[in-house]
Amino acid sequence: MNYAIFTVKVIQNLGQSFLSDKTPFTELIVQLPQISKNSPKSVIHLSIWDKLSYDSAKYYQPDDYIIIEGYILIKNMNSGHILNLIDKEIEISVFKLYPLLL
């Protein structure tokens, strides 16, 4: 399975929108905390649905730290080229979300 738990830093809250069946949907752009200054930054797109979408759109702002649980999806950004890890985009469908107080 590709279910994972991460601690992430919110970079941007893209706000809440609604799908055609009126399901609330929120997107957050987050970053994994850096362990080393030489390591590349890992940017992840979060997809948050239903009741959790309302809370995430309302309470989480840039520079907040959160703990997320969800399923990982890896997408190809440029189909048609030789692919490596740089050409991949990571998206996580979030099922649980917790605030992290530092």
C-alpha positions in Angstrom: 0.0 0.0 0.0 1.1 3.6 -0.4 -0.5 5.0 2.7 1.9 7.3 4.5 2.2 9.8 7.4 4.2 13.0 7.0 4.9 16.2 8.8 4.8 19.1 6.3 5.0 22.9 6.2 2.2 24.7 4.4 3.5 26.8 1.6 0.2 28.0 0.0 -3.5 27.4 0.7 -5.2 27.5 -2.7 -8.6 27.8 -1.1 -11.8 25.7 -1.3 -13.8 24.9 -4.4 -16.7 22.6 -5.2 -16.9 19.7 -7.7 -19.8 19.2 -10.0 -21.6 17.0 -7.4 -21.1 19.8 -4.8 -18.4 17.9 -2.9 -16.1 20.4 -1.2 -12.4 20.2 -2.2 -9.4 22.1 -0.9 -5.8 22.1 -2.3 -2.7 22.9 -0.2 0.8 23.1 -1.5 3.2 21.9 1.2 6.9 21.2 1.6 8.7 18.5 3.6 11.0 19.9 6.3 14.6 20.0 5.2 17.1 17.8 7.0 20.1 19.1 5.0 20.7 22.4 3.3 22.1 20.6 0.2 19.0 18.3 -0.3 16.4 19.5 -2.9 13.1 20.9 -1.7 10.2 18.4 -1.9 7.0 20.2 -2.8 3.8 18.1 -2.5 0.2 18.9 -3.5 -2.5 17.9 -1.0 -6.1 17.1 -2.0 -8.5 17.3 0.9 -12.2 16.3 0.5 -15.5 16.6 2.3 -15.8 17.8 5.9 -12.0 18.0 6.4 -11.9 20.4 3.4 -13.8 23.1 5.4 -11.4 23.0 8.3 -8.3 23.0 6.2 -9.5 26.0 4.1 -10.4 27.9 7.2 -7.6 27.2 9.7 -4.3 26.4 7.9 -2.2 29.3 6.5 1.3 29.5 5.0 4.1 28.6 7.5 1.9 26.4 9.6 3.1 22.8 10.3 0.7 19.9 10.0 0.7 16.1 10.2 -1.0 14.4 7.4 -2.1 10.8 6.7 -3.1 9.8 3.2 -2.5 7.9 0.0 0.4 9.0 -2.3 -0.1 9.5 -6.0 3.0 10.1 -8.3 2.2 11.8 -11.6 4.4 12.4 -14.6 4.8 16.1 -15.3 6.2 15.7 -18.9 5.0 12.7 -20.7 7.0 12.0 -23.8 10.5 12.7 -22.3 12.9 10.4 -20.6 11.6 10.4 -17.0 13.5 10.7 -13.8 12.6 11.7 -10.2 12.7 15.4 -11.1 9.9 15.0 -13.7 7.5 13.6 -11.2 4.8 15.4 -9.2 3.7 14.1 -5.8 0.0 14.4 -4.8 -1.4 13.1 -1.5 -5.2 12.5 -0.9 -5.5 13.4 2.7 -7.7 11.3 5.1 -6.5 12.7 8.4 -5.0 16.0 9.3 -3.6 17.3 12.6 -2.1 20.6 13.6 1.5 20.6 14.8 2.3 23.2 17.5 6.0 24.1 17.6 
